[in-house]
């Protein structure tokens, strides 16, 4: 079992795979901000929170020990996550700016 986990990068932290941890983080953020959006009766931050969720999930992947059989360096994971963060931040902020400028979604 541990050979399969190491081969496919599913090293466990408290019995949870990287996929499950990322899933929990993703749904948790969406739930919190979804409830906040309902309470504020606004969808203005929908795209920004989507970008933020992408960034946080990418960074979880960097700092979670999912090194596939020793073949992926921390630096490579960090560069990939930073590219995702740049893209998600740029897109999320652009979409937020567009919504604010238009006065609604």
PAVEXLUM-320093 format. One record per residue: residue number from 1; x, y, z of N, C-alpha, C in turn. Coordinates in nm, 2 decimals. Example, Ala and Ser with C-alpha at 12.3 -4.5 7.8 and 13.67 -1.06 7.14 Angstrom:
// residues 2
vexke seq->1 n_xx->1.32 n_yy->-0.57 n_zz->0.78 ca_xx->1.23 ca_yy->-0.45 ca_zz->0.78 c_xx->1.32 c_yy->-0.33 c_zz->0.78
vexke seq->2 n_xx->1.28 n_yy->-0.22 n_zz->0.71 ca_xx->1.37 ca_yy->-0.11 ca_zz->0.71 c_xx->1.29 c_yy->0.00 c_zz->0.79
***
This chain:
// residues 105
vexke seq->1 n_xx->0.08 n_yy->-0.12 n_zz->0.00 ca_xx->0.00 ca_yy->0.00 ca_zz->0.00 c_xx->0.09 c_yy->0.13 c_zz->0.00
vexke seq->2 n_xx->0.19 n_yy->0.13 n_zz->0.08 ca_xx->0.27 ca_yy->0.25 ca_zz->0.09 c_xx->0.35 c_yy->0.27 c_zz->-0.04
vexke seq->3 n_xx->0.39 n_yy->0.16 n_zz->-0.11 ca_xx->0.45 ca_yy->0.17 ca_zz->-0.24 c_xx->0.36 c_yy->0.24 c_zz->-0.34
vexke seq->4 n_xx->0.24 n_yy->0.20 n_zz->-0.34 ca_xx->0.14 ca_yy->0.27 ca_zz->-0.43 c_xx->0.13 c_yy->0.41 c_zz->-0.40
vexke seq->5 n_xx->0.12 n_yy->0.44 n_zz->-0.27 ca_xx->0.10 ca_yy->0.58 ca_zz->-0.23 c_xx->0.22 c_yy->0.66 c_zz->-0.27
vexke seq->6 n_xx->0.34 n_yy->0.61 n_zz->-0.25 ca_xx->0.46 ca_yy->0.69 ca_zz->-0.29 c_xx->0.47 c_yy->0.70 c_zz->-0.44
vexke seq->7 n_xx->0.43 n_yy->0.60 n_zz->-0.51 ca_xx->0.44 ca_yy->0.61 ca_zz->-0.66 c_xx->0.35 c_yy->0.71 c_zz->-0.71
vexke seq->8 n_xx->0.23 n_yy->0.72 n_zz->-0.66 ca_xx->0.13 ca_yy->0.82 ca_zz->-0.71 c_xx->0.12 c_yy->0.95 c_zz->-0.64
vexke seq->9 n_xx->0.21 n_yy->0.97 n_zz->-0.54 ca_xx->0.21 ca_yy->1.10 ca_zz->-0.47 c_xx->0.10 c_yy->1.11 c_zz->-0.37
vexke seq->10 n_xx->0.05 n_yy->1.00 n_zz->-0.31 ca_xx->-0.06 ca_yy->1.02 ca_zz->-0.22 c_xx->-0.02 c_yy->0.99 c_zz->-0.08
vexke seq->11 n_xx->0.09 n_yy->1.05 n_zz->-0.04 ca_xx->0.14 ca_yy->1.04 ca_zz->0.09 c_xx->0.04 c_yy->1.10 c_zz->0.19
vexke seq->12 n_xx->0.02 n_yy->1.03 n_zz->0.30 ca_xx->-0.09 ca_yy->1.08 ca_zz->0.39 c_xx->-0.04 c_yy->1.17 c_zz->0.50
vexke seq->13 n_xx->-0.13 n_yy->1.26 n_zz->0.53 ca_xx->-0.11 ca_yy->1.35 ca_zz->0.65 c_xx->-0.23 c_yy->1.33 c_zz->0.73
vexke seq->14 n_xx->-0.22 n_yy->1.26 n_zz->0.85 ca_xx->-0.33 ca_yy->1.23 ca_zz->0.93 c_xx->-0.43 c_yy->1.15 c_zz->0.85
vexke seq->15 n_xx->-0.38 n_yy->1.06 n_zz->0.77 ca_xx->-0.47 ca_yy->0.97 ca_zz->0.69 c_xx->-0.54 c_yy->1.03 c_zz->0.57
vexke seq->16 n_xx->-0.50 n_yy->1.15 n_zz->0.53 ca_xx->-0.57 ca_yy->1.22 ca_zz->0.42 c_xx->-0.48 c_yy->1.24 c_zz->0.31
vexke seq->17 n_xx->-0.52 n_yy->1.21 n_zz->0.19 ca_xx->-0.44 ca_yy->1.23 ca_zz->0.07 c_xx->-0.44 c_yy->1.38 c_zz->0.03
vexke seq->18 n_xx->-0.35 n_yy->1.42 n_zz->-0.05 ca_xx->-0.34 ca_yy->1.56 ca_zz->-0.10 c_xx->-0.47 c_yy->1.59 c_zz->-0.17
vexke seq->19 n_xx->-0.53 n_yy->1.50 n_zz->-0.25 ca_xx->-0.66 ca_yy->1.53 ca_zz->-0.32 c_xx->-0.77 c_yy->1.56 c_zz->-0.22
vexke seq->20 n_xx->-0.78 n_yy->1.48 n_zz->-0.11 ca_xx->-0.88 ca_yy->1.50 ca_zz->-0.01 c_xx->-0.86 c_yy->1.63 c_zz->0.07
vexke seq->21 n_xx->-0.74 n_yy->1.66 n_zz->0.10 ca_xx->-0.71 ca_yy->1.79 ca_zz->0.17 c_xx->-0.74 c_yy->1.91 c_zz->0.09
vexke seq->22 n_xx->-0.71 n_yy->1.90 n_zz->-0.04 ca_xx->-0.74 ca_yy->2.01 ca_zz->-0.13 c_xx->-0.89 c_yy->2.02 c_zz->-0.15
vexke seq->23 n_xx->-0.96 n_yy->1.91 n_zz->-0.16 ca_xx->-1.10 ca_yy->1.91 ca_zz->-0.17 c_xx->-1.17 c_yy->1.98 c_zz->-0.05
vexke seq->24 n_xx->-1.12 n_yy->1.94 n_zz->0.07 ca_xx->-1.18 ca_yy->2.00 ca_zz->0.19 c_xx->-1.15 c_yy->2.15 c_zz->0.20
vexke seq->25 n_xx->-1.03 n_yy->2.19 n_zz->0.16 ca_xx->-0.99 ca_yy->2.34 ca_zz->0.16 c_xx->-1.08 c_yy->2.41 c_zz->0.06
vexke seq->26 n_xx->-1.10 n_yy->2.35 n_zz->-0.06 ca_xx->-1.18 ca_yy->2.42 ca_zz->-0.17 c_xx->-1.32 c_yy->2.43 c_zz->-0.12
vexke seq->27 n_xx->-1.38 n_yy->2.32 n_zz->-0.08 ca_xx->-1.52 ca_yy->2.33 ca_zz->-0.04 c_xx->-1.54 c_yy->2.42 c_zz->0.08
vexke seq->28 n_xx->-1.45 n_yy->2.41 n_zz->0.17 ca_xx->-1.46 ca_yy->2.50 ca_zz->0.29 c_xx->-1.46 c_yy->2.64 c_zz->0.26
vexke seq->29 n_xx->-1.36 n_yy->2.69 n_zz->0.17 ca_xx->-1.36 ca_yy->2.83 ca_zz->0.13 c_xx->-1.49 c_yy->2.87 c_zz->0.06
vexke seq->30 n_xx->-1.53 n_yy->2.78 n_zz->-0.03 ca_xx->-1.65 ca_yy->2.81 ca_zz->-0.11 c_xx->-1.77 c_yy->2.82 c_zz->-0.02
vexke seq->31 n_xx->-1.78 n_yy->2.73 n_zz->0.08 ca_xx->-1.89 ca_yy->2.73 ca_zz->0.18 c_xx->-1.89 c_yy->2.86 c_zz->0.26
vexke seq->32 n_xx->-1.78 n_yy->2.90 n_zz->0.32 ca_xx->-1.77 ca_yy->3.02 ca_zz->0.40 c_xx->-1.81 c_yy->3.14 c_zz->0.32
vexke seq->33 n_xx->-1.75 n_yy->3.16 n_zz->0.20 ca_xx->-1.77 ca_yy->3.28 ca_zz->0.12 c_xx->-1.91 c_yy->3.27 c_zz->0.06
vexke seq->34 n_xx->-1.96 n_yy->3.15 n_zz->0.03 ca_xx->-2.10 ca_yy->3.14 ca_zz->-0.02 c_xx->-2.20 c_yy->3.19 c_zz->0.08
vexke seq->35 n_xx->-2.18 n_yy->3.15 n_zz->0.20 ca_xx->-2.27 ca_yy->3.19 ca_zz->0.31 c_xx->-2.26 c_yy->3.34 c_zz->0.33
vexke seq->36 n_xx->-2.14 n_yy->3.39 n_zz->0.33 ca_xx->-2.12 ca_yy->3.54 ca_zz->0.34 c_xx->-2.19 c_yy->3.61 c_zz->0.22
vexke seq->37 n_xx->-2.18 n_yy->3.56 n_zz->0.10 ca_xx->-2.24 ca_yy->3.62 ca_zz->-0.01 c_xx->-2.39 c_yy->3.62 c_zz->0.00
vexke seq->38 n_xx->-2.45 n_yy->3.51 n_zz->0.05 ca_xx->-2.59 ca_yy->3.50 ca_zz->0.07 c_xx->-2.64 c_yy->3.61 c_zz->0.18
vexke seq->39 n_xx->-2.56 n_yy->3.61 n_zz->0.29 ca_xx->-2.59 ca_yy->3.71 ca_zz->0.39 c_xx->-2.58 c_yy->3.85 c_zz->0.35
vexke seq->40 n_xx->-2.48 n_yy->3.88 n_zz->0.26 ca_xx->-2.47 ca_yy->4.02 ca_zz->0.21 c_xx->-2.55 c_yy->4.05 c_zz->0.09
vexke seq->41 n_xx->-2.62 n_yy->3.94 n_zz->0.04 ca_xx->-2.70 ca_yy->3.95 ca_zz->-0.09 c_xx->-2.62 c_yy->4.01 c_zz->-0.20
vexke seq->42 n_xx->-2.50 n_yy->3.96 n_zz->-0.22 ca_xx->-2.41 ca_yy->4.02 ca_zz->-0.32 c_xx->-2.32 c_yy->3.90 c_zz->-0.38
vexke seq->43 n_xx->-2.30 n_yy->3.92 n_zz->-0.51 ca_xx->-2.21 ca_yy->3.82 ca_zz->-0.58 c_xx->-2.09 c_yy->3.89 c_zz->-0.63
vexke seq->44 n_xx->-2.06 n_yy->4.01 n_zz->-0.58 ca_xx->-1.95 ca_yy->4.09 ca_zz->-0.63 c_xx->-1.81 c_yy->4.02 c_zz->-0.61
vexke seq->45 n_xx->-1.80 n_yy->3.94 n_zz->-0.51 ca_xx->-1.67 ca_yy->3.88 ca_zz->-0.48 c_xx->-1.66 c_yy->3.74 c_zz->-0.53
vexke seq->46 n_xx->-1.75 n_yy->3.69 n_zz->-0.60 ca_xx->-1.76 ca_yy->3.55 ca_zz->-0.65 c_xx->-1.63 c_yy->3.52 c_zz->-0.73
vexke seq->47 n_xx->-1.59 n_yy->3.60 n_zz->-0.83 ca_xx->-1.47 ca_yy->3.57 ca_zz->-0.91 c_xx->-1.34 c_yy->3.59 c_zz->-0.83
vexke seq->48 n_xx->-1.34 n_yy->3.68 n_zz->-0.74 ca_xx->-1.22 ca_yy->3.70 ca_zz->-0.66 c_xx->-1.20 c_yy->3.58 c_zz->-0.57
vexke seq->49 n_xx->-1.30 n_yy->3.53 n_zz->-0.51 ca_xx->-1.29 ca_yy->3.42 ca_zz->-0.42 c_xx->-1.25 c_yy->3.29 c_zz->-0.50
vexke seq->50 n_xx->-1.30 n_yy->3.28 n_zz->-0.62 ca_xx->-1.26 ca_yy->3.17 ca_zz->-0.71 c_xx->-1.11 c_yy->3.18 c_zz->-0.73
vexke seq->51 n_xx->-1.06 n_yy->3.29 n_zz->-0.76 ca_xx->-0.91 ca_yy->3.31 ca_zz->-0.78 c_xx->-0.84 c_yy->3.28 c_zz->-0.65
vexke seq->52 n_xx->-0.89 n_yy->3.33 n_zz->-0.54 ca_xx->-0.82 ca_yy->3.30 ca_zz->-0.41 c_xx->-0.82 c_yy->3.15 c_zz->-0.38
vexke seq->53 n_xx->-0.93 n_yy->3.08 n_zz->-0.41 ca_xx->-0.94 ca_yy->2.94 ca_zz->-0.39 c_xx->-0.83 c_yy->2.87 c_zz->-0.47
vexke seq->54 n_xx->-0.81 n_yy->2.91 n_zz->-0.59 ca_xx->-0.71 ca_yy->2.85 ca_zz->-0.68 c_xx->-0.57 c_yy->2.87 c_zz->-0.62
vexke seq->55 n_xx->-0.55 n_yy->2.99 n_zz->-0.57 ca_xx->-0.42 ca_yy->3.02 ca_zz->-0.51 c_xx->-0.39 c_yy->2.93 c_zz->-0.39
vexke seq->56 n_xx->-0.49 n_yy->2.93 n_zz->-0.30 ca_xx->-0.47 ca_yy->2.85 ca_zz->-0.17 c_xx->-0.45 c_yy->2.70 c_zz->-0.20
vexke seq->57 n_xx->-0.53 n_yy->2.65 n_zz->-0.29 ca_xx->-0.51 ca_yy->2.51 ca_zz->-0.32 c_xx->-0.38 c_yy->2.48 c_zz->-0.39
vexke seq->58 n_xx->-0.33 n_yy->2.57 n_zz->-0.47 ca_xx->-0.20 ca_yy->2.55 ca_zz->-0.53 c_xx->-0.09 c_yy->2.55 c_zz->-0.42
vexke seq->59 n_xx->-0.10 n_yy->2.64 n_zz->-0.33 ca_xx->0.00 ca_yy->2.65 ca_zz->-0.22 c_xx->-0.01 c_yy->2.53 c_zz->-0.13
vexke seq->60 n_xx->-0.13 n_yy->2.48 n_zz->-0.10 ca_xx->-0.14 ca_yy->2.35 ca_zz->-0.03 c_xx->-0.06 c_yy->2.24 c_zz->-0.09
vexke seq->61 n_xx->-0.07 n_yy->2.24 n_zz->-0.23 ca_xx->0.00 ca_yy->2.13 ca_zz->-0.30 c_xx->0.15 c_yy->2.15 c_zz->-0.29
vexke seq->62 n_xx->0.20 n_yy->2.27 n_zz->-0.27 ca_xx->0.35 ca_yy->2.29 ca_zz->-0.26 c_xx->0.39 c_yy->2.25 c_zz->-0.12
vexke seq->63 n_xx->0.32 n_yy->2.28 n_zz->-0.02 ca_xx->0.37 ca_yy->2.26 ca_zz->0.12 c_xx->0.33 c_yy->2.12 c_zz->0.17
vexke seq->64 n_xx->0.24 n_yy->2.05 n_zz->0.10 ca_xx->0.21 ca_yy->1.91 ca_zz->0.14 c_xx->0.31 c_yy->1.82 c_zz->0.08
vexke seq->65 n_xx->0.35 n_yy->1.72 n_zz->0.15 ca_xx->0.45 ca_yy->1.63 ca_zz->0.10 c_xx->0.40 c_yy->1.53 c_zz->0.00
vexke seq->66 n_xx->0.39 n_yy->1.57 n_zz->-0.13 ca_xx->0.34 ca_yy->1.48 ca_zz->-0.23 c_xx->0.45 c_yy->1.45 c_zz->-0.34
vexke seq->67 n_xx->0.57 n_yy->1.46 n_zz->-0.30 ca_xx->0.68 ca_yy->1.43 ca_zz->-0.39 c_xx->0.67 c_yy->1.29 c_zz->-0.45
vexke seq->68 n_xx->0.65 n_yy->1.29 n_zz->-0.58 ca_xx->0.63 ca_yy->1.16 ca_zz->-0.65 c_xx->0.76 c_yy->1.08 c_zz->-0.66
vexke seq->69 n_xx->0.78 n_yy->0.99 n_zz->-0.57 ca_xx->0.90 ca_yy->0.90 ca_zz->-0.57 c_xx->1.03 c_yy->0.98 c_zz->-0.58
vexke seq->70 n_xx->1.03 n_yy->1.10 n_zz->-0.52 ca_xx->1.16 ca_yy->1.18 ca_zz->-0.52 c_xx->1.19 c_yy->1.25 c_zz->-0.65
vexke seq->71 n_xx->1.10 n_yy->1.26 n_zz->-0.74 ca_xx->1.13 ca_yy->1.31 ca_zz->-0.87 c_xx->1.09 c_yy->1.46 c_zz->-0.89
vexke seq->72 n_xx->1.01 n_yy->1.52 n_zz->-0.80 ca_xx->0.97 ca_yy->1.66 ca_zz->-0.81 c_xx->1.03 c_yy->1.74 c_zz->-0.70
vexke seq->73 n_xx->1.11 n_yy->1.84 n_zz->-0.73 ca_xx->1.17 ca_yy->1.92 ca_zz->-0.63 c_xx->1.07 c_yy->2.02 c_zz->-0.57
vexke seq->74 n_xx->1.11 n_yy->2.07 n_zz->-0.45 ca_xx->1.03 ca_yy->2.17 ca_zz->-0.39 c_xx->1.02 c_yy->2.30 c_zz->-0.48
vexke seq->75 n_xx->1.14 n_yy->2.33 n_zz->-0.54 ca_xx->1.15 ca_yy->2.45 ca_zz->-0.62 c_xx->1.05 c_yy->2.44 c_zz->-0.74
vexke seq->76 n_xx->1.05 n_yy->2.32 n_zz->-0.81 ca_xx->0.96 ca_yy->2.30 ca_zz->-0.92 c_xx->0.81 c_yy->2.32 c_zz->-0.88
vexke seq->77 n_xx->0.78 n_yy->2.26 n_zz->-0.77 ca_xx->0.64 ca_yy->2.28 ca_zz->-0.72 c_xx->0.61 c_yy->2.42 c_zz->-0.69
vexke seq->78 n_xx->0.71 n_yy->2.49 n_zz->-0.63 ca_xx->0.69 ca_yy->2.63 ca_zz->-0.59 c_xx->0.67 c_yy->2.72 c_zz->-0.72
vexke seq->79 n_xx->0.75 n_yy->2.70 n_zz->-0.82 ca_xx->0.74 ca_yy->2.77 ca_zz->-0.94 c_xx->0.60 c_yy->2.75 c_zz->-1.01
vexke seq->80 n_xx->0.56 n_yy->2.63 n_zz->-1.01 ca_xx->0.43 ca_yy->2.59 ca_zz->-1.07 c_xx->0.32 c_yy->2.66 c_zz->-0.99
vexke seq->81 n_xx->0.32 n_yy->2.66 n_zz->-0.86 ca_xx->0.22 ca_yy->2.72 ca_zz->-0.77 c_xx->0.22 c_yy->2.88 c_zz->-0.79
vexke seq->82 n_xx->0.34 n_yy->2.93 n_zz->-0.80 ca_xx->0.35 ca_yy->3.08 ca_zz->-0.82 c_xx->0.29 c_yy->3.12 c_zz->-0.96
vexke seq->83 n_xx->0.31 n_yy->3.04 n_zz->-1.06 ca_xx->0.25 ca_yy->3.07 ca_zz->-1.19 c_xx->0.09 c_yy->3.06 c_zz->-1.18
vexke seq->84 n_xx->0.04 n_yy->2.96 n_zz->-1.10 ca_xx->-0.10 ca_yy->2.95 ca_zz->-1.08 c_xx->-0.15 c_yy->3.07 c_zz->-1.00
vexke seq->85 n_xx->-0.08 n_yy->3.11 n_zz->-0.90 ca_xx->-0.12 ca_yy->3.23 ca_zz->-0.82 c_xx->-0.12 c_yy->3.35 c_zz->-0.90
vexke seq->86 n_xx->-0.02 n_yy->3.37 n_zz->-0.99 ca_xx->-0.02 ca_yy->3.49 ca_zz->-1.07 c_xx->-0.14 c_yy->3.49 c_zz->-1.16
vexke seq->87 n_xx->-0.17 n_yy->3.38 n_zz->-1.23 ca_xx->-0.28 ca_yy->3.37 ca_zz->-1.32 c_xx->-0.41 c_yy->3.39 c_zz->-1.24
vexke seq->88 n_xx->-0.43 n_yy->3.32 n_zz->-1.13 ca_xx->-0.56 ca_yy->3.33 ca_zz->-1.06 c_xx->-0.57 c_yy->3.47 c_zz->-1.00
vexke seq->89 n_xx->-0.46 n_yy->3.53 n_zz->-0.95 ca_xx->-0.47 ca_yy->3.67 ca_zz->-0.90 c_xx->-0.51 c_yy->3.77 c_zz->-1.00
vexke seq->90 n_xx->-0.44 n_yy->3.76 n_zz->-1.12 ca_xx->-0.47 ca_yy->3.85 ca_zz->-1.23 c_xx->-0.61 c_yy->3.84 c_zz->-1.28
vexke seq->91 n_xx->-0.66 n_yy->3.72 n_zz->-1.30 ca_xx->-0.80 ca_yy->3.69 ca_zz->-1.35 c_xx->-0.90 c_yy->3.74 c_zz->-1.24
vexke seq->92 n_xx->-0.88 n_yy->3.69 n_zz->-1.12 ca_xx->-0.98 ca_yy->3.73 ca_zz->-1.01 c_xx->-0.99 c_yy->3.88 c_zz->-0.99
vexke seq->93 n_xx->-0.87 n_yy->3.95 n_zz->-0.99 ca_xx->-0.88 ca_yy->4.09 ca_zz->-0.97 c_xx->-0.94 c_yy->4.17 c_zz->-1.09
vexke seq->94 n_xx->-0.91 n_yy->4.12 n_zz->-1.21 ca_xx->-0.97 ca_yy->4.18 ca_zz->-1.33 c_xx->-1.12 c_yy->4.16 c_zz->-1.32
vexke seq->95 n_xx->-1.17 n_yy->4.04 n_zz->-1.29 ca_xx->-1.31 ca_yy->4.02 ca_zz->-1.29 c_xx->-1.38 c_yy->4.10 c_zz->-1.18
vexke seq->96 n_xx->-1.31 n_yy->4.12 n_zz->-1.06 ca_xx->-1.37 ca_yy->4.20 ca_zz->-0.96 c_xx->-1.37 c_yy->4.34 c_zz->-1.00
vexke seq->97 n_xx->-1.27 n_yy->4.39 n_zz->-1.06 ca_xx->-1.27 ca_yy->4.53 ca_zz->-1.12 c_xx->-1.38 c_yy->4.55 c_zz->-1.22
vexke seq->98 n_xx->-1.40 n_yy->4.46 n_zz->-1.30 ca_xx->-1.50 ca_yy->4.47 ca_zz->-1.40 c_xx->-1.64 c_yy->4.47 c_zz->-1.34
vexke seq->99 n_xx->-1.67 n_yy->4.39 n_zz->-1.24 ca_xx->-1.80 ca_yy->4.39 ca_zz->-1.17 c_xx->-1.82 c_yy->4.52 c_zz->-1.10
vexke seq->100 n_xx->-1.72 n_yy->4.57 n_zz->-1.03 ca_xx->-1.73 ca_yy->4.70 ca_zz->-0.95 c_xx->-1.75 c_yy->4.81 c_zz->-1.05
vexke seq->101 n_xx->-1.68 n_yy->4.81 n_zz->-1.16 ca_xx->-1.70 ca_yy->4.92 ca_zz->-1.26 c_xx->-1.84 c_yy->4.92 c_zz->-1.32
vexke seq->102 n_xx->-1.89 n_yy->4.80 n_zz->-1.35 ca_xx->-2.02 ca_yy->4.78 ca_zz->-1.41 c_xx->-2.13 c_yy->4.80 c_zz->-1.31
vexke seq->103 n_xx->-2.10 n_yy->4.80 n_zz->-1.18 ca_xx->-2.20 ca_yy->4.81 ca_zz->-1.07 c_xx->-2.27 c_yy->4.69 c_zz->-1.04
vexke seq->104 n_xx->-2.24 n_yy->4.57 n_zz->-1.10 ca_xx->-2.30 ca_yy->4.45 ca_zz->-1.07 c_xx->-2.25 c_yy->4.34 c_zz->-1.16
vexke seq->105 n_xx->-2.28 n_yy->4.22 n_zz->-1.13 ca_xx->-2.24 ca_yy->4.11 ca_zz->-1.22 c_xx->-2.33 c_yy->4.08 c_zz->-1.33
***
